[in-house]
Amino acid sequence: MLTSLLFAVAALAPAGDTLYCPIMMEAAPAMAKAKAVEYAGLYVAFCCGGCDATFSKDPEAHLKKAESSDKPVAMGWFDPITGQRIDGEKAKGQTVYKGVRYYFATDEGLKKFKASPATYAARPAKQSLNCPKSGELIASYSEAAGYRDYKGVRYYICCASCFKSLEKSMGEAVAKNPGQPAAPKAMAYKPH
């Protein structure tokens, strides 16, 4: 698959960007060693076995519980301003908002986010892992090139060329390839 080739190397968090288990609030191991899941475009790591299953039963409740902590429990795969996939090692800025660490491609994006974080950090109740341009089923959030929100649904996009072409034709693409929008579900993270 083209998607797998384009994103064979997963976006990595810069060294020292510790995530905390949303169940126990203890530091999770580094990405390469952590038990982890992907949920709604986020990477969530756990301190020990079993926490992933507990989280997966009700991800939103566990993320909500972690909102008041100053410890990040998840990392976004995508720049919340552009919707494009971002490698934390190459990000120009980052911030933690309601327990999620977000990375930004530009300083301007970070400033825009900080001016209205609730707007850009919102996760729609429905999503589709079918690219609206190509119709391709994307295996996981970490394999997507980005996302675009359209009429209350977050559509994940398979590759950079599809992402760019959707700037002007999102409605037309969704009409042709609507996917099957559904509530996000936690899935095991598998490094690429």
C-alpha positions as CSV (number, residue, x, y, z in Angstrom):
1,M,0.0,0.0,0.0
2,L,1.2,3.5,-0.8
3,T,0.1,4.6,2.7
4,S,2.4,2.1,4.3
5,L,5.3,3.1,2.2
6,L,4.8,6.8,2.9
7,F,4.6,6.4,6.6
8,A,6.9,3.4,7.2
9,V,8.6,5.4,9.9
10,A,6.1,6.5,12.6
11,A,6.2,10.1,13.9
12,L,8.2,10.0,17.0
13,A,8.0,12.2,20.0
14,P,11.2,14.1,20.8
15,A,13.3,12.5,23.5
16,G,12.2,13.7,26.9
17,D,8.6,14.1,25.9
18,T,7.2,11.7,28.5
19,L,3.6,10.5,28.3
20,Y,1.8,9.2,31.4
21,C,-0.5,6.3,31.6
22,P,-4.1,7.7,31.7
23,I,-5.1,4.9,34.1
24,M,-2.4,5.0,36.8
25,M,-0.9,8.4,35.9
26,E,2.6,6.9,36.1
27,A,5.2,7.5,33.4
28,A,4.9,5.2,30.4
29,P,7.9,3.7,28.8
30,A,9.4,5.2,25.6
31,M,7.4,4.7,22.4
32,A,9.4,1.7,21.2
33,K,8.8,-0.2,24.5
34,A,5.4,1.0,25.5
35,K,2.1,-0.9,25.4
36,A,0.0,1.6,23.5
37,V,-3.2,2.2,21.6
38,E,-4.3,4.7,19.0
39,Y,-7.6,6.5,19.5
40,A,-9.2,9.3,17.5
41,G,-5.9,10.4,16.0
42,L,-4.0,10.1,19.3
43,Y,-1.2,7.8,20.5
44,V,-1.8,6.7,24.1
45,A,0.8,4.8,26.1
46,F,0.5,2.8,29.3
47,C,2.7,2.0,32.3
48,C,1.8,-1.7,32.4
49,G,-0.2,-4.5,30.8
50,G,-3.9,-4.3,31.5
51,C,-4.2,-0.6,31.5
52,D,-4.7,-0.6,27.7
53,A,-7.7,-2.9,28.0
54,T,-9.2,-0.7,30.8
55,F,-8.7,2.4,28.6
56,S,-10.1,0.8,25.5
57,K,-13.4,0.1,27.3
58,D,-14.2,3.9,27.6
59,P,-11.4,6.1,26.1
60,E,-13.3,9.3,26.3
61,A,-13.9,8.9,30.1
62,H,-10.2,8.2,30.7
63,L,-9.1,11.2,28.6
64,K,-11.7,13.4,30.4
65,K,-10.3,12.3,33.8
66,A,-6.8,13.2,32.7
67,E,-7.8,16.7,31.5
68,S,-7.2,18.3,34.8
69,S,-3.7,16.8,35.2
70,D,-0.6,18.7,34.1
71,K,0.8,15.3,32.8
72,P,0.1,14.5,29.1
73,V,-1.5,11.1,28.6
74,A,-1.7,11.2,24.8
75,M,0.2,12.6,21.8
76,G,-1.5,13.9,18.6
77,W,-0.3,12.4,15.3
78,F,-1.5,15.5,13.5
79,D,-0.9,19.2,13.6
80,P,-4.3,20.4,14.8
81,I,-4.2,23.6,12.7
82,T,-3.4,22.0,9.3
83,G,-4.7,18.5,9.9
84,Q,-1.5,17.1,8.4
85,R,0.6,14.3,9.9
86,I,3.6,15.7,11.9
87,D,6.8,14.2,13.2
88,G,7.4,15.5,16.7
89,E,11.1,15.6,16.1
90,K,10.6,18.1,13.3
91,A,7.9,20.2,14.9
92,K,8.4,24.0,15.4
93,G,6.4,24.0,18.6
94,Q,4.3,21.9,21.0
95,T,1.9,22.4,23.8
96,V,-0.2,20.3,26.2
97,Y,-3.9,20.9,26.3
98,K,-6.3,18.9,28.4
99,G,-3.9,16.0,28.7
100,V,-2.9,15.8,25.0
101,R,0.5,16.9,23.6
102,Y,0.0,18.6,20.3
103,Y,2.8,19.3,17.8
104,F,2.9,22.2,15.3
105,A,4.5,22.7,11.9
106,T,4.9,26.4,12.5
107,D,5.2,28.9,15.3
108,E,2.1,30.7,13.8
109,G,0.1,27.5,14.1
110,L,1.0,27.2,17.8
111,K,0.0,30.8,18.4
112,K,-3.3,30.2,16.6
113,F,-4.0,27.1,18.7
114,K,-3.2,28.9,22.0
115,A,-5.7,31.6,21.0
116,S,-8.5,29.1,20.7
117,P,-7.4,25.6,21.9
118,A,-10.9,24.2,22.3
119,T,-11.7,24.9,18.7
120,Y,-8.6,23.1,17.3
121,A,-8.5,20.3,19.9
122,A,-12.1,19.2,19.3
123,R,-12.6,15.6,18.3
124,P,-15.7,15.0,16.3
125,A,-18.0,12.2,17.5
126,K,-17.7,10.4,14.2
127,Q,-14.8,9.5,11.9
128,S,-14.0,7.6,8.8
129,L,-10.7,5.7,8.1
130,N,-11.7,5.5,4.4
131,C,-9.9,8.2,2.4
132,P,-12.6,10.3,0.8
133,K,-10.5,10.9,-2.3
134,S,-9.2,7.4,-3.1
135,G,-11.6,5.3,-1.1
136,E,-8.6,3.4,0.4
137,L,-9.1,1.9,3.9
138,I,-6.4,3.3,6.2
139,A,-5.3,0.6,8.7
140,S,-4.6,3.1,11.6
141,Y,-4.4,6.7,12.5
142,S,-0.6,6.6,12.5
143,E,-0.7,5.5,8.8
144,A,-2.8,8.5,7.7
145,A,-1.3,11.5,6.0
146,G,-3.8,13.8,7.7
147,Y,-7.5,14.5,8.2
148,R,-10.1,16.9,7.2
149,D,-13.3,17.6,9.1
150,Y,-16.5,17.8,7.1
151,K,-20.1,18.1,8.3
152,G,-19.3,16.7,11.8
153,V,-17.1,13.8,10.6
154,R,-13.3,13.5,10.7
155,Y,-12.1,11.9,7.5
156,Y,-8.6,10.5,7.6
157,I,-6.7,10.8,4.3
158,C,-4.4,8.2,2.9
159,C,-1.6,10.2,1.3
160,A,-0.1,13.7,0.7
161,S,-1.5,13.9,-2.8
162,C,-5.0,13.1,-1.7
163,F,-4.7,15.6,1.2
164,K,-3.7,18.4,-1.1
165,S,-6.4,17.7,-3.7
166,L,-9.1,17.7,-1.0
167,E,-8.5,21.4,-0.2
168,K,-11.2,22.4,-2.8
169,S,-13.2,19.3,-3.3
170,M,-14.0,17.7,0.1
171,G,-17.8,17.7,-0.4
172,E,-17.5,16.1,-3.9
173,A,-15.0,13.5,-2.6
174,V,-17.2,12.5,0.4
175,A,-20.2,12.2,-1.9
176,K,-18.2,9.6,-4.0
177,N,-16.5,7.9,-1.1
178,P,-18.5,8.5,2.1
179,G,-16.8,5.6,4.0
180,Q,-18.7,4.4,7.0
181,P,-18.5,7.2,9.7
182,A,-18.7,5.8,13.2
183,A,-17.6,6.6,16.7
184,P,-13.8,6.3,17.2
185,K,-12.5,3.0,18.8
186,A,-9.2,2.3,20.4
187,M,-6.9,0.0,18.4
188,A,-3.6,-1.5,19.3
189,Y,-0.6,0.6,18.2
190,K,1.7,-1.4,15.9
191,P,4.9,0.4,15.0
192,H,5.5,0.6,11.2
